[in-house]
Amino acid sequence: MNNAFDREGVRTFRFVDCGFDPATGVARLAYAFDDGPELVETVTLPGAPFAPDGARAQAAVKALRLLHLVAGVSYYKAAVPGDIRIDGYAIDDATAALLEDVYLHGLGEFAYRNGLDLHGRIRFPRAAGNAARGDDGDSRAPGLQFRRHALVAIGGGKDSLVSIEALRAAGIDQTVAWIGGSQLIAACAARTGLPTLNIQRQLAPELFEYNRQGAYNGHIPVTAINSAILAFAAVVLDADQVVFSNERSASYGSLIEGTGEVNHQWSKGWAFEQALAGYLRREVAADLRYYSLLRPLSELAVARQFAKIDRYDAWFSSCNRNFHLLGERPTSRWCGVCPKCHFVFLALAPFMPKPRLVGIFGRNLLDDAAQVPGYDALMEYRDHKPFECVGEARESRAAMAALAARPEWREDTVVARFRGVILPQLGGEDLAIAPLLVPDPEHGIPDAVWSRLHAYFAA
């Protein structure tokens, strides 16, 4: 391959090798296209040196290989070649099947936006004689007698803060963990007053050059990558739980006419959570638990929980668009025009005094005619659900209907239009919020944790 990146000319994507240096805490993940240069990514765990030995060291190798394979999606997408090769180690059917799901569904939005069809294209090589195994409790991986401790992913938004406060209320020891250099997340993590773990991930610099030269680019399943990073960290750092904060609506995508469902947040969904949790128990450590603490809850139920906590009002932000443009003023944490800002404002409004909510955002998004198209999309009124981590359309409709009945909100521009134009068209649809606040029985939360928190979430 010549120096210029030719995405059409690439034939093979290679997983070259991976390794971890316990003395420095640096994991090295290497990839390549065809016989081109190695693309080396590093993931650095603070707190080195480490000394994993015996079964713990073997589990760390398995977790590192999983991370190597999952994180490769960042590079594979540059050319999406039809041939995938793994140098240095082999994988079985179960591992290959998991990865094919992660790449196919996790790149769903990427494929849609780039006009690609990845069905049948992504095939990971299987080692001969390895049949797929079901998650029947017959684990090959031993239990490692981890300490009872949760690594909780924090993203700077309302969801992870709800999980952190719930675990605190349940008396569960936790460390709040994040990947990368976000100052907003660091400030939120510090505000919790809990132990913190900031893991650094350095992408191969060549990838950015490839992008400039015309490589395919777009959305990747970053939650899958972060989950694999934290699972590896849990093995090395001796923690028995990896906790995310993905609510049940993450399992539902955007319905695109002529295409079907495309889920922007597939790796935040229930199917991925089940698949990864089962894989970690079977292949890495029988007593390593991966789960989302908010899986039983709707977005509105999460918003209701967050509204009970005011210690983060001036610290949190769920705005993806404005995440890297942060100043000191709280209002700069919200762009006010992206789908996340629209939805979080709407979801909190039924549960929070209006002056408090307007104070958090710096303005009233529901009294601005320019925001009407954004709210129409959230309600799937003449548009599809945005490619963002937002709640289901029925949640947005229910929240808007609740505001339409309240004197302090009903005359605001967006709410008044809903009341006059959209509400009459909804006919017999159940617009009550209460049924959406009932916890769902389908989740992967360990019994010992859920038994302490069920009443907390239901209150």
Secondary structure, DSSP 8 states (H G I E B T S, - for coil): --SS--TTT--EEEEEEEEEETTTTEEEEEEEETTS--EEEEEE-TT------HHHHHHHHHHHHHHHHHHTHHHHTTT--SEEEE-S----HHHHHHHHHHHHHHTHHHHHHHT---TTT------TT------SS--SS------S-EEEE--SSHHHHHHHHHHHHTT--EEEEEES--HHHHHHHHHHTS-EEEEEEE--THHHHHHHTT-------HHHHHHHHHHHHHHHHT-SEEEE---GGGG--EEETTTEEE-TTGGGSHHHHHHHHHHIIIII-TT-EEEETTTTS-HHHHHHHHHT--TTTTT----STTTTS--SSGGGG--SSSHHHHHHHHHHGGGS-HHHHHHHHSS-GGG-GGGHHHHHHHTTSSS---SSS---HHHHHHHHHHHHTSTTTTTSHHHHHIIIIIGGGGTT----SGGGGS--S-----HHHHHHHHHHHH-
